[in-house]
Amino acid sequence: GYMGITMQDITDQIMQMYNMPAGVFVYEVADGSAAETAGIKRGDIIVKFDGQKISSASDMKNVMQYYKAGDTATITVKRATNGEYESIDLEITLGEKPQN
């Protein structure tokens, strides 16, 4: 399965400096991707994928290997709103990875 995001790990230093939650930072969301359709935005922090805790890009890749295009999952993101991170559950239907 393919979400269509570029992700970055959040180091302990960044977590402390910016008071960010542990998870995977969404650096970029591809136009027309499953992630965009689900409502994932740049700057969101993915903390759970289908109930499994995500704290690094490698966690995300490990979980994703069990999902294929067309599968639906619930993603929990933390989104900064007025300086506070709020938890949002989004439903995603994974797409096919583009060939290019």
Buried (B, 14 or more C-beta within 10 A) or exposed (E): BBBBBEBBBBEEEEBEEEEBBBBBBBEEBBEEBBBBBBBBEEEBBBBBBBEEEBBBBEBBEEBBEEBEEEBEBEBBBBBBEEEEBEEBEBEBEBBEEEEE
